[in-house]
Amino acid sequence: MNAHEIDYQIHGEEMQFVEIELDPQEGVVAESGSFMMMSDGIKMDTIFGDGSNQNEGVLGKLFSAGKRLLTGESLFMTIFSNIGIGKKKISFAAPYPGKIIPIDLSELDGKFICQKDAFLCAAKGVSVGIEFSKRLGRGLFGGEGFIMEKLEGDGMVFVHAGGNMSKKVLQAGEILKVDTGCVVGFTKKVDYDIEFVGGIRNTVFGGEGLFFATLKGPGIVYVQSLPFSRLAGRVLALAPQTGNKTRGEGSVLGGLGRILDGDNRI
């Protein structure tokens, strides 16, 4: 094993967090902003890249960190290490309602490809890199651009899916069509591309976008029911307008309806 062996427990239903148990000298690497709480005796270090190859030299570390900029992530990641005596616990929280998915890379041929904002944390030693799309159509219209994150190694990783999560096991040649934003990730043998919806009415009035993501087996695909982009769009659609004026959602009376409901602000 190159990655540290860690034990874990996932708590909660809609707003989950993962509690990881670290033996002495074990560590976990995480994205900035996911930390929730930890025991005394755990040391936090901010480093370039993911810390998976500490013997690669200064230029190697800079290159590893620079690749993260292409995914829109920070140059830095945080490693939490147990420097105390005995087992220690540390927890990381999901960024919005959904499910935390534990993935053992040793069971998936050492590689998992996911959305660039799905990664939450992983055992120290797992490499967090980038996966370039070699297809122009997928890069331009796939919703994730040319770049996705790839997680490589033989340790545990934890990714987050919005809403509810569905795990699909595809047989060789089996095809699954998914909304481009609903793809969380997939194993390395899955062939990922996009497909035009087709039809004038579907294109103009369908309201479901112009493209499907097509995933062809063999392999495993994780799908989410509530992509963050969809959640954010709904929140913005219901947000108040500028000033004190609101859209009066839920009432055909608008401002008059709010007065009748006991809210005198128009």
C-alpha positions in Angstrom: 0.0 0.0 0.0 1.3 3.5 -1.0 -1.6 5.3 0.5 -2.3 5.3 4.3 -5.0 2.8 5.5 -7.8 4.7 7.2 -11.0 3.7 8.9 -14.1 5.9 8.6 -17.7 6.3 9.4 -20.3 8.5 7.5 -22.9 10.3 9.7 -26.1 12.0 8.8 -28.7 11.8 6.0 -29.2 15.0 4.0 -26.2 17.0 5.3 -23.5 14.3 5.8 -20.0 14.4 7.2 -17.3 11.7 7.2 -15.4 10.9 10.4 -12.0 9.4 9.7 -9.9 7.5 12.3 -6.2 8.0 12.1 -3.6 5.8 13.6 -0.3 7.4 14.8 1.6 8.9 11.7 -1.4 8.4 9.4 -2.8 11.3 7.5 -5.6 12.5 5.2 -5.5 15.1 2.5 -8.5 17.4 1.9 -9.7 20.4 -0.1 -9.8 23.8 1.5 -13.1 24.5 3.3 -14.2 20.9 4.0 -12.7 20.6 7.5 -15.3 20.2 10.3 -13.6 19.1 13.6 -10.7 17.1 14.9 -9.2 15.6 18.0 -6.2 17.1 19.8 -2.9 15.7 18.5 -3.6 16.1 14.8 -1.3 18.5 13.0 -2.5 20.5 10.0 -0.1 21.4 7.1 -0.8 23.4 4.0 1.2 22.1 1.0 1.6 22.5 -2.7 -0.4 19.9 -4.6 -1.7 16.8 -2.9 1.5 15.5 -1.2 1.3 12.1 -3.0 4.9 12.3 -4.3 7.1 14.0 -1.7 10.3 12.9 -3.4 9.7 14.5 -6.8 11.6 17.7 -6.0 10.7 21.3 -6.0 9.9 21.5 -9.8 7.8 18.4 -9.5 5.8 19.8 -6.7 5.2 23.1 -8.5 4.1 21.2 -11.6 1.7 19.1 -9.5 0.3 22.2 -7.9 0.1 24.0 -11.2 -2.1 21.3 -12.7 -4.7 22.1 -10.0 -5.1 25.6 -11.3 -6.5 24.1 -14.6 -9.4 22.6 -12.6 -10.2 25.9 -10.9 -8.9 24.7 -7.6 -6.4 26.3 -5.2 -2.6 25.7 -5.6 -2.7 24.4 -2.0 -4.2 21.4 -0.2 -4.3 20.6 3.5 -2.8 17.5 5.1 -4.0 16.4 8.6 -1.6 14.0 10.3 -1.9 12.2 13.6 1.3 13.1 15.5 0.0 12.1 18.9 -0.3 8.8 20.8 -3.2 6.5 20.0 -6.0 6.8 17.5 -7.4 10.3 16.6 -10.5 11.4 14.7 -11.1 14.1 12.2 -14.3 15.0 10.3 -15.0 16.6 7.0 -18.4 18.0 6.0 -20.3 17.9 2.7 -20.6 21.4 1.1 -24.4 21.2 0.4 -27.2 18.6 0.8 -26.3 15.3 -0.7 -24.4 12.1 -0.1 -20.7 11.3 0.6 -19.5 8.4 -1.5 -16.6 6.3 -0.1 -14.5 4.8 -2.9 -11.7 2.3 -2.5 -9.3 2.8 -5.4 -7.7 -0.5 -4.9 -11.0 -2.1 -6.0 -11.3 0.1 -9.1 -7.9 -0.6 -10.8 -6.4 2.4 -9.0 -8.2 5.2 -10.8 -11.5 7.2 -10.6 -12.5 10.2 -12.7 -14.9 12.8 -11.2 -16.2 16.3 -11.5 -13.7 18.9 -10.5 -15.8 20.0 -7.5 -16.8 16.5 -6.3 -13.6 15.6 -4.4 -13.8 16.0 -0.6 -10.9 14.2 1.0 -8.6 11.1 0.7 -6.0 9.0 2.5 -2.6 10.6 2.3 -0.7 9.1 -0.7 -3.7 9.3 -3.1 -2.8 11.4 -6.2 -5.3 14.2 -7.1 -4.6 15.2 -10.7 -6.4 16.2 -13.9 -8.0 14.2 -16.7 -8.0 15.9 -20.1 -10.7 15.2 -22.6 -9.4 14.1 -26.0 -12.7 14.8 -27.7 -13.6 18.4 -28.9 -17.4 17.9 -28.5 -17.1 16.7 -24.9 -14.8 19.6 -24.1 -17.0 22.3 -25.6 -20.4 21.1 -24.6 -20.0 18.5 -21.9 -20.6 20.8 -19.0 -17.2 20.1 -17.4 -15.0 21.4 -20.2 -11.9 19.6 -21.3 -10.8 18.9 -17.7 -12.0 16.6 -14.9 -10.3 15.4 -11.8 -8.6 12.0 -11.6 -7.9 10.3 -8.3 -5.2 7.6 -8.5 -3.6 5.3 -6.0 -4.7 2.4 -3.7 -6.3 4.2 -0.8 -9.8 5.5 0.2 -11.2 8.6 -1.4 -14.4 10.4 -0.6 -16.5 12.4 -3.1 -19.7 14.3 -2.8 -22.9 14.0 -4.8 -25.8 16.5 -4.6 -29.2 15.3 -3.6 -29.5 11.5 -3.8 -26.8 9.3 -5.4 -27.3 6.4 -7.9 -24.6 3.8 -8.6 -24.9 2.3 -12.0 -22.9 -0.8 -12.9 -22.6 -0.9 -16.7 -21.9 -4.1 -18.7 -19.6 -4.1 -21.7 -21.3 -2.1 -24.5 -24.2 -0.9 -22.2 -24.9 2.8 -22.6 -26.4 5.2 -20.0 -27.6 8.7 -21.0 -27.4 11.4 -18.3 -27.8 15.1 -17.9 -24.3 16.5 -18.2 -24.4 18.1 -14.8 -25.7 15.0 -13.0 -22.5 12.9 -13.7 -20.5 12.6 -10.4 -17.7 10.3 -11.7 -16.9 7.0 -13.3 -14.2 4.3 -13.4 -11.4 4.5 -16.0 -12.8 1.9 -18.5 -16.1 3.9 -19.0 -16.2 5.7 -22.3 -17.5 9.2 -21.7 -18.9 11.4 -24.6 -21.8 13.7 -25.3 -24.8 13.4 -27.7 -26.9 16.1 -29.2 -30.6 15.8 -28.0 -31.9 16.5 -31.5 -35.3 17.8 -32.7 -36.3 21.4 -33.1 -39.0 21.3 -30.4 -36.6 19.5 -28.0 -33.9 22.0 -28.7 -36.0 25.2 -28.4 -38.7 24.2 -25.9 -37.4 21.1 -24.1 -35.7 23.0 -21.3 -33.3 20.1 -20.6 -30.3 21.4 -22.4 -28.9 20.6 -25.9 -26.7 17.6 -25.0 -26.8 14.3 -23.0 -23.7 12.8 -21.5 -23.4 9.2 -22.8 -21.4 6.7 -20.7 -20.6 3.3 -22.2 -19.5 0.3 -20.2 -17.9 -1.7 -18.8 -17.5 0.1 -15.5 -19.2 2.0 -12.7 -20.9 5.4 -12.9 -22.1 7.6 -10.1 -25.0 9.9 -10.8 -26.4 12.8 -8.6 -30.0 14.0 -8.5 -29.1 17.6 -7.6 -26.1 19.2 -9.2 -24.8 22.3 -7.5 -25.4 24.3 -10.6 -29.1 23.3 -10.6 -29.4 24.1 -6.9 -27.7 27.5 -7.4 -29.9 28.3 -10.4 -33.1 27.6 -8.4 -31.9 29.8 -5.5 -31.0 32.7 -7.8 -34.4 32.4 -9.5 -36.2 32.8 -6.1 -33.8 35.4 -4.7 -35.2 39.0 -4.1 -34.8 41.6 -6.8 -32.7 44.7 -6.2 -33.8 47.0 -3.3 -36.7 45.8 -1.1 -38.8 44.6 -4.1 -39.3 40.9 -4.4 -40.8 38.8 -7.1 -43.8 37.7 -5.0 -43.2 34.0 -5.7 -46.1 31.8 -4.9 -48.8 34.5 -5.2 -50.6 35.8 -8.2 -51.4 38.9 -6.1 -47.7 39.9 -5.8 -47.3 42.8 -3.3 -51.0 42.8 -2.4 -50.7 39.2 -1.5 -47.9 39.9 1.0 -50.0 42.6 2.6 -52.8 40.1 3.1 -50.3 37.7 4.5 -49.2 40.2 7.1 -46.1 41.4 5.4 -46.4 45.2 4.7 -43.2 45.4 2.7 -43.8 45.9 -1.0 
